[in-house]
Amino acid sequence: MKKELILIILFFLHQIVFSQIEESTYELNSLDNLLTDKVKNIVSQNINEKQTIFLGESVHYSGSDFIAKTEFVKYLVNEHGFKDIIFESDFFALLFDHDKRNLYSIWSKSKQCKELFDFLKKNKVTIWGFDSRIPTAYSHKYFTIKLSELLKTNNIELDEEFTKLVKTIIKDEYEVINTISKEEIEYVNDYLAKLLSNELIKTNKKWVQILESFKSSVKLYTVKDNNSDKNRVKIRDKQMAKNLDFLVKKYPNKKFIIWLANGHMSKSNNELMKGQTMGYQFIQLNPKTSYHIAFGTIELPPTRTKNETERASRKSKSILNFLPSIKKNYFIDSKKVISANKELINKKFDDLYIFNLPNNKTKLLNHFDALVFIAKGEEVKYEK
């Protein structure tokens, strides 16, 4: 009798949660014309007076996520006047050269992003970056040149040894621990400290940010870590939050679309990250100024097969169980769900890694303001 009572209680609790999520779940159109008027109205109400709109993707090889995000970009530009987009890409290069060639090739050379970049160019949307990693040919060529030009205005010559090592660090990235010595790394860090204490640099906020970001890159490339990337992610996310904060503070009258991975933009003070998630840290620096939309593809072979998602959709603890169908695209207004029931902030769902968070059993609604589910996905394809 006691066991039956517990099952009845669990059943009714599930029905309550189901009802609350169902009321905030909206069907979307096909990928090439994704947003319905109803969803546009919801987004419009939520982004009123927001400076930054985050659009996250589950994995960088999900071409369907790119297509869906592009539809949101078009909506934000056409109907809300956004004229700037910041990618999870080279902060330094895109400060000076707002060209898609300074983005990671996962986007710049993707067939699924071609429409995005054609649209950005046609509508004169400026491309920026916030990543502390600086892997581009532009950074390799111009980082020390531009720094040298600045210093020469005060008759200061940039040290040749520093120039050589900086170029090696930019070129080799994570392999730099095998190409330069600990003593040389110490020299670079000491020289950066010297530059940051220089009065000319101290009065130039842009170069303070550039050098602080580069200092973080050196740490990122040389820290000891394992396959989990646990230490590297913390370093990178912390600096990305600072770089993004710099851009939104430098241009307070601009409205920015932020293009990145779901994991980086999470609003949650995640246990694994211990407060180091970029999205969480950005919110601490800029409270109530952002809106976070996560994108995830339900069926994305070989990661998630049709049989696997169908089995999950029948389980009460899976987020897929709360969707009307796993064969259609949906938008869940998680911000509204939580406001209706605060306890759901801590409700754990098995999300089948659809949104690629550190754990598939996670407090999903706590991470993002909205969730976009794409029924059937496709992997990214590249132009030859």
N, C-alpha and C positions, 0 to 999 in steps of 0.2 A: 504493500500500500504506500509506504514511504517513497519507494523508488518511482512508483507511478505518479505520485504527487510532484516529485522533482521534475519528471519528464513533462508534466502538464505545465508547470511553472516556466520551464525552459522554452516550451513551445509558445506560450503566450508572450514571453519576453522577446523571442525571435519575431513574432508577428508584430509587436510594437515597433521594434527596430526596422523591420521590413516596411511597415507603413510610413515611418518617418523618412526613410531613404527614398521610397517610391514617390512620395509627394515632391521630392526635390530632384527627381530624375527625368531628363527630357531627351526624347529621341532626336538625333541629328540626321541630316541628309547624307547623301553619298559623299565620298571624299572630295570630289571636284567642285562641290557646292555645299560645303559642310554645314554652315551656320543657318539655323532657322531664325525667323523673326523673334520667336519666344526666347531663344537662347541669347540672341543679340540684346534683347531688353534686359535680361538678367545680368549679363556682363556689363552693359552700359550703366546700370544702377550701382554695381559694385566698384566700377573704376572711376566713378565721379570724384574728381580732385586727387586722383592717384597719379604720382609722377612716373612710377615704374610698373610695368606689367611683365611678369615673368612667364615665359613659355618654355616648359621643360619637355625633354624627350626621354624615353625610357633607356634606350641604348643608341649609340651613335651609328649603328648599322640598320636602324629601322627607317627605311625610306617612307613608310606609311606615316610615321610620326612627322617627318619633314613636310609631307603634303598637307597634313591636317594643320600643322602650325602655320604654314603659309596662308591658309584660309583665314586664320585669326589675324595674321599680320596685315593682310589686305583690308580686313574689316577695321582694324585699329587705325590704319593710315587713312583709308577712305572716309570713315564715318566719325573718327575722333581726332584727326589731325596730328597723329604721331609722325614725326619726321626724322627720328633717330632710332637706330637699333644697335644694341651692344651685344656682341657675341662672346662666347667663352673662347676667346682667342687673344693673340699677342697684344697686350696693353700698349707697349711702347710703339710698335710699328703703326698701329691704327690711330694713335694720337697724331701722327704726322702724315700718314698716307691712308686715306679712307677707301682702300680698294679691296675687293674680295680676294685678291691674290694673297693678302695677309691673313686670311682665315685658314683654318685647318681644311685640308682637302676633302675631308668627310662631307663638308658642306659645299665648298667652292667648286668642286668637280663632280658633285652628285647630280645625276639626271633628275632626281626628284626635287632638287633645289633650283633647277634652271628657271622655272617660272618665278620663284621667289626673287632671284637676282635681277631678272628682267624687270620685274615689278618695282623693285627698289630703285633701279636706275631710272626708269621711266618717271617715277614719282619723286625723284631727287631726295631719297631717304639716305642720310649719312650713316656709314658703318663705323662702329667703334669696337674696342676690345677691352676686356678686363682681366685676362689671364696673366698670371705672373710668369708663366712659361713664355719664352721668347724664341721660338724655333724658326722664325722666318728668315729668308734671304735678306729682306730689308733690314732687320735688326742686326744681322751679322755684318752687313756693310755699313750701316749708318749710326749704330749706337755710339761708338767711340768718336766718330766724325762729328756728330752733333754735340756731344759733350765737350769735345775739344774746341769747337767753334764758340761755345758759351764761355769756356774758361779763358780763351784768348782775348775776350773783351776786357779782362782784367790782367792781361799779360801773363797768364798762367799756362804753362805747357803741360799737357797730359803725359804722364810717364809712359814710356814705350813698353816697358815690361807689363804694366797694367793693361795697356791696349792689346798686347799679344794674348794675355791670359783671358781677357774678357771675350775675345773672338773665339778662343778655344772653348770656353764655357758655353757660349751661345751655340756653337757648332755641335759640340759633343753631348750636351744636356746630361742625361743620367749616366752616360759613359765617362763623364769627366773624372770620376774617382779613379779611373784606370789610366788617365792620360796626363794628369798633373798631380803634383805632390801635395801633402798636407801643408807643408811650409808655404807653397805657392797659394793655396787656398787662404791661409792665414794672412798672407801679404795682401791678397785681393780684399779681404774683409777689413783689414786695417786701413787700406787706401780708401775704401768706401766710407769708413768712419771719418777719415780726414776730409774727404770731399763734403760730407754732410755737415761738418762743422765749419766749413768755409762760408764766410758772410755772403758772398755772391750767390752760392747755392741756397743758403738758408732763406734768402728773400725771394727765391723763385719756387713757388709751391709746386709747379709742374715737375721741375727737376728733382725736388725733394721726393715726390711720389715715385718718379721713375727710378731713382737710386734705391729707395726703400724697397721697391718691388724687385729690383735686380738683386739686392742683398738677400731677399727672401728666396729668389731663384737659386742662388748659390747654396743656400741651406737645403732647399728642396732636392737639388741634384746630388748632394753629398751626405745626406742623412742616412743612417743605417736603417734598413727596413727589410720586411720579408714580402712574400707574394701578396699579402693582404693590402699592402700600400697604406697601412694604418697611419704611420707617421707622416708619410708624404702628403696624404689627403688633408690632414690637419693643417700642415704648413701652407699648402696651396689654397685651401678654402679661406683661411684667415686672411691671406694677402688679397685674394680675389674680392673679398668683401670690402677691404680697404680701398682697392682700386676702383671698384664700382661706386663706393661712397664718394671718392674724390670727384668722379665724373658728374654725379648728380648734384653735388654741392657746387662744383665749378660752373655748372650750367643750370641754375635753379628754374629758369623759365622754359627749359626743354622738357618734353615728355619722352621717356625711353621705353622701347620694347627690349626685353632681355631674353636672348636666345641661348639656352644652355641645357645641361642634363638635369633630370628630375632630382637626382641625389644631391647635387650642389645647391639647388634652390629651395630645398625643404625648409619649412618654417620651424620644424621641431627641434627642440634641444635634445637630440637623439643620444641615447645612452652610449652607443658605440663611438659617436663623435665627441661626446663630452663637451657640447656647446660650441664645437668648431665648424659646424655646417655653415657654409657661406650664407645661405638664405637667412638662417637664424641670426647670425652676426650682423648681417646687413640691416635686419629689422631693429636690432638693438641700437644701431647708429641712426636709423631712419624710421622711427615708429609710425605706423598707420599711413605710410606713403606708397605701399606696394600691394599688388594683387597677384597671386601665384596660381597658375593653371598648369596642371601636370597632364601629360599625354602618354597613353600606353596602348599597345596593340594586344588584343586578346589572343588571337591565333597567329603565331609568328614562327613557322617551322624554320629550323629544327628545334628552336628553343622551346616553343609551346605548340604541341600538335592539337589537331581537332579532337581526338579522343581524350586527351588530357584536360582540355578546357571544358568538354562536355561532362566529364566526371566531376570536375571542380564545381561546376554550376549547380550540381545536385546536393552539394554539401552546405550545411547551414552556416558554417564558419567562413566560407569563401565569399569574397566581395561579389563574385560572379553570380552567386545565388540571389543577389538583390537586384539584378538587372532583369528587365522584362524578357530579354532575349539576348543570347550571345552572338546572334547573327546580324545584329544591327549596331549602328554607332550611337553612343549616348554621352550626355553631359550630366554630371552630378554636381549640384550646388552644395558642396560639403560645408561651406560657411553657413548656409541656411540650416542644414541638418544639425550642426553643432549648436547653433543658436536656439534651436527648438528643444534640444536635449543635451545639456552640458556634459552629461555622463558619457556621451558617445565620443568625446575627445579621447578618452582612454580605452575605447572599445577596440580590441584587436581583431583584425580580419586577416585571413589568408589571401594575399593578393596574387599568389602564383608568380611573383616577380614581374607582374605586368608593368609596374612602375619602377622596377629595378632598384628598390631600396635595400639597405643593408641586410634586412631580414624579411622573408616573405610573410611572416606572422608579425604584423606591425599595426600600430595605431594610425591607420591609413588616413582617416579624416583629419587628423591633427597636423599632417604634413603640408597640406595644400588647401587653397580656397575653393578650388574646383578640380574635377577629374574628367578627362575626356577619354572615352573608351572607343577604340577603333576595332571593329569586329574581325576583319581579315587583313593581315598585314603583308608587306613585301619588304624584302631586304633592299638595302641601298644599292643602286647601280651607278657606275661611273662612266663619264664620257671618255672615249678613247683619245 
